[in-house]
Amino acid sequence: MKRKLLISLIISFITVLGLSVSAQADITTTKITSNSYNDSFPNINGDYVVWQGHENGHRQIFLYNIDNEETTRITNNNYDSISPRTDGKYVVWFGACNQGGEIFQYNIATGKTTRITNDSNVDSPPLIADGRVVWASHQVTGSVEPGEIQIYDIITGQGDQLTHNQKDDSSPRINSESVIWVQTDENGDATLFIYDISEGTIQEVLEGFIWEDSPQSDGGLTVSMWNDSKDWEIYVREDGQNGFEQVTNNTWDDKYPCISGNNIAWMGGEGTASEIYVAHYTAVACSLAEFADEFGRTDCDTCECGYDEDNDVDGRDLAMFSQSL
C-alpha cells in the first residue's frame, strides 16, 4: 500500500513539472546513404556497417565508419558482390565472378582485398567471427554435389574442410567459440553438428541446444521489425524491461535490422528509394518502478537511482530523475 502511494506521489510530482511518466530511451538516427540506387541487407559490428548497393547494374559492397562518418566503396566490379558480413576488422562477401561464385575478404585496417576461394565449386555466402570465415561449398562434377563446410582463418591464411561425407552439410553459423551447421541425409532427415574451434572436435548437438548468437541481439538488446498495418517499423527491446522502444516512425518500410553494442542498422524504403540507416540507443538508467523501490534508501552504494551520488535516494534525486524522463 505504501509503495502504491509512493508511486502515485512520484507520478503527481512529475506531472506537476509537466513531464511524461513514460520513460523513453535516447535514440539518435543517422541516414548513411543518399543515392538513386538500391541499398540493402546491412550488417553491423562495432563501429562498422556494411551493405550491398545496386550501382550501375551490379551490386557492390560498401563500408561505413560510425566513428568518423566516412563511407568506403570496397568493390567496383562488373559482377554482383552480395551478402557482406563484418567482424569489425574484416569484411567478407560472395562475389558472382564465375558460375559457382567465390568468397572474398577485405582488411579494414589496410584496405586490401583478398580472394579466399578460387575454384569451380558453388559456394554459399560466408559468415565471419574473430577473423574466421565459414561457408558451405558444393563441388561440381556431372552435377552439384552435397555441401561441405569450409573454414578459413584470415590471420594465418589457412583453410580447412570440416566435413567429409556424402550428406549435405549446409547453413553454417560461427561465433568466437564454435561453428554449427545442418547435415541432411538422403531421406531428408536433418541433424545439427557443432565444431569446437579451440579443441578441433566435432559432435552432434544435444537436444534442446539453442544458438544464441544472432545479428538481431547483442548484450541485453534485441531489435526486430513489426508491421503496424501501414508499413514495417524497427523496434528495440532491453532485457528486463516491459515492451519495446520504437526506433522508426515514418511512411516507408524499415527492414532487416541488426545490432552491435548500442548501434542499430537497418534498410529503409524499397527499390531505388532504399537507404541504410544507423541509430545509437541509450537506455534510461532508472525506471519509475526502480525509483519507487529505492526512494528513501540511505545505503545507496549500489542504487541505480541515486543520481546525486550521496548514498541516499531523496527529493534531490527525484528532481534529477524527472529530468531524465
Beta strands, then each sheet from edge to edge (+ up, - down):
strand 1: 26-31
strand 2: 38-45
strand 3: 48-55
strand 4: 58-65
strand 5: 70-73
strand 6: 81-86
strand 7: 90-95
strand 8: 102-107
strand 9: 112-115
strand 10: 122-123
strand 11: 127-129
strand 12: 132-140
strand 13: 144-153
strand 14: 158-161
strand 15: 168-174
strand 16: 178-184
strand 17: 190-196
strand 18: 201-204
strand 19: 217-218
strand 20: 221-227
strand 21: 232-238
strand 22: 245-246
strand 23: 254-260
strand 24: 263-268
strand 25: 275-282
sheet 1: 1+ 25- 24+ 23-
sheet 2: 2+ 3- 4+ 5-
sheet 3: 6+ 7- 8+ 9-
sheet 4: 10+ 12- 11+
sheet 5: 10+ 12- 13+ 14-
sheet 6: 15+ 16- 17+ 18-
sheet 7: 19+ 20- 21+ 22-
end
